[in-house]
């Protein structure tokens, strides 16, 4: 696998003129990747682009050791994203997670003591049959830890999973909309009190703790996707690798260049890119700027569908910022996708 990843990385880096600003090791279990291999990849990235980078690595709490922390720091990792999910051991067992709440807390403290200044803790809410005090304990315990970034996501129930099957069969409850909204409001209130800025629907940061990689993605900045199941964006089109590890390695081994690697390519029309920018922009505190949308995509949402725009403004779903941009208020952020979809460019 390492050889295939390295080949693709070097192919993509051949002849590029722009600098790489962020690197993100995720989408799988990079905390289990051999340290020597990860170090070789970091050296390859530095040979392609020598500028200082934000380098994030996703890590499971149970994988974190002093040896790994020291090695990750030395090779240039600047942020750890630690998948806590919850500190409740019974819920972790239900999720089939290998760590405990105490393991997660210890991992975060170890990372801070090792010298990591940027640590993200992940939590999940909207869990079925979970009382509000349990969620409050999760938030408070996380905010008491030395993190500067919190990502909190609503539980997503996928149809082709064990949980999805249980829900379909009526063997598992789901959280009510009212419970999810109440959990979100609690999250917003407690993070604000702790000095965190709510800068995207699911992301909160202390001053200086914003994740640059995330913000680049929301702004539609191109990025490479390397490895099985990875997705990338070249500024015009999106592409994806096969998700099967063996097939990915075989395809890279058989290819003579990047042009020979089979990819699933999604050719984006101008309307697609406009809609993506509206969707991702309205998930952030910066919102969207109609003048910029007009300049880049040739469409101003204020006039393209004046009725939908005026309705959103009148209902205070959209609020204007001093710089002329419009954002969704924090109270309405849970409904960002529905609000954004009303402003989409729909081709007849």
Secondary structure, DSSP 4 states (H G I P E B T S, - for coil): -HHHHHHHHHHHHTT--SPP-EEEE-SS-GGGS-HHHHHHHHHHHHHH--S--EEEEEE-GGG--HHHHHHHHHHT--EEEEEEE-S-HHHHHHTT-S--HHHHHHHHHHHHHHT-SEEEEEEEE--TT--HHHHHHHHHHHHTSS-SEEEEEE----TTSHHHHHHHTTSS----HHHHHHHHHHHHHHHHHTT-EEEETTEEE-TT---HHHHHHHTT--B---STT-EEE-SSEEEE--S-HHHHHHHHHH-SSGGGS--EEEE--HHHHHHHHHHHHTTBTT-B-HHHHHHHHS--HHHHTHHHHHHHHHTTSEEE-TTS-EEE-GGGGGGHHHHHHTT-----
